[in-house]
Amino acid sequence: MSSIELTPSQKKILRALTNLHKESEAAIKGEDIAEQVDRNPGTIRNQMQSLKALQLVEGVPGPKGGYKPTASAYEALEIQQMDDPASVPIEHEGEPIDDVIVEEIDLSSVHHPELCRAEIHIQGALGDIHEDDAVTVGPTPLSKLLIDGRVDGKDDTNNILILRIEDMVAPAEEPSH
């Protein structure tokens, strides 16, 4: 399937829908999506029409109705759906965040300690995390990599946290293999 070009607004709405759907599995009301992305419910309904036309969203009628993402929605957002993903712990200001999945960790400028950054790709809501907050990611399942850092930036559209790395350890514990 060819990749669908989405506007940043469509991406943000679709990402919020997939995050909310992951939490509840039920149809998600437009009002809940509107609250998550800080938009008017009418705007959400209008955007959902175009997302339905692209077959990324299905509408569910009735009092328990709302919207559900299709398999194509996950493809369009490049989200890998797994039944049992390996758990990578993430902490925000020392408190574990349970309802997110760490999908990918990209390191940039590793040759330059002051400029070294980690891009943490996440499935789930990033709502309460703000710039300069302390975040710890890991240990990862295989290499037991543990990253301590402070939030340098946040991309809500693509669910990416950018961390200024303060400490990085591997293996942080004994490998299981």
N, C-alpha and C positions, 0 to 999 in steps of 0.2 A: 504494500500500500504506500502511495506517495505521501510524504509528510505534509501536514496541513499547516499553513501559515496562520497563526493566530495573532490578534492584536494583544498588547500587554494587558489590556482590560479583560479580554476574553480569557487569557491565560490565568490571570489572578482569580477570576470567578470560577473557572474550571478547576483550578488547584484547590480553592476553598471547598468546592463541591466534593472532590475526591477525598480531601482530608476529613470532612464531616461524615462522608459516607463510610470511610474506614472505621470511624468511631462507633457508628450506630447501625450500619447495614440497611437501615430503613430509607424510604424516600425523604429527601431533604427539602424543607420549605424554603421558598425564595427569601423570606424574612430572615431566616438563619444565615443564609449566604450573604445577604445584604449587611447584616451586623458584622460578619467576619471580615468583609472587605471594605466596610465603611462607605457603603453606597445606598441609594434609595431602592426600596423593593421594586418600584416600577422600572428602574434601570435594569435590575436583575432580570425581571420578566422579559424585557425587550431583548437583552443579550441572550437569554435562553432560547428565544425564537431562532436566532442565527446559529446557535450551537446545536439546536435540534435539527436544523436544515443541514448542518454538516455531519449529522449522525453521531455527535459526540455525547449527546445527552438525550435521555428519554423522559417524557413527562408521565407522571403517574396521577390519574384523576382521583377525585374523591376526598373525603375529609382527612384521610391519612396520606393524602397525595403529596406531590412535590416533584423533585427531580432526582434522577439517578444517572451516574456516569456510565457510558458504554465502554466496552473493551477498547474501542478506538480512542476514547478520551485519554486513557492511560498511555496509549501509544503516542498520541499527539503531544503529551506532556513528557514523554520519554520516561515514564515511571514503570519500573519492572514490578509486576505483581508476583508475589511469592506466597505460598501457603504458610510456610514456616521459615521466615527470614532469620538469619543469625542475628543475635542481639548484640548491639554495640552500645554500651551505656553512655549516656550524656547527662552532665550535670550543669545546672545554671545557678550560679552563686551558691554552690555547695549542695543544692537540692536536686535529687534525681528527677529527670523528666521521663515519664513512663509512656506517654501516648505518641511518641515519635519514633521513626526508624531512620538511623543513619544509613544513607544509601551509598555515599561515596565520599572519600577524602582526597582532595587534590592539594599538593604542596607546591608553592611557587617560590622562587628565589632562595632555594635551600643553601646555595653557595654564599649567601649574604645574610648573616645572622640577624642584623637589625631590620632587614626588609622581608624576612621569611614570613610567609602567610600560609594559612591553611583554609581552603574552601571546603566547608562541610555541607554536602548536599543532603537534604532532609525530606522525609515524607511526614507530614503532620504540621500543625500550626506553630508558627514562631512568635506568636503574639506578644508575650511578655518579655522577650529578650531584647535588650536595647544596647546601643553603642557603649563601649567600655565596661560592660558586664563581664564577670568571670565565667568562663565556660570550660568544662573538662570533657573530652571525648575519649572513650576507650575504657579498657583495653580492647583492641580489635580481636576477632576470633583466632586468626592464625598467627600473626606476628606479635600479638600482644602490645601493639603500639598504643601509647597513652599520650595525649596532647593536652597541655594546659595553656590557656590563652585568654585574651580579652577580645571582645567583639570590636572589630575595626569597621565593619559594615554589614549590611543585611540586604539581601535581594528578595523581597517578598513575592515578586512575580515568579521566580524560579526556585524559591525555597532554599536559598543558599546563605549560610553564615560565613563571614570572612573573619578569621581570627588572627590577631597578632600573637605569634607563638612566644610564650614565656618559658615553656619547658616541654621537652619531647623525650620520652623514654621508650626503648624497646629492647628486650622484652620487659614489660612492667611486672610480669609474673611468669612462672614456669610455663613454657609451651605445653599444650596437651598432646602433642604427637611425639 
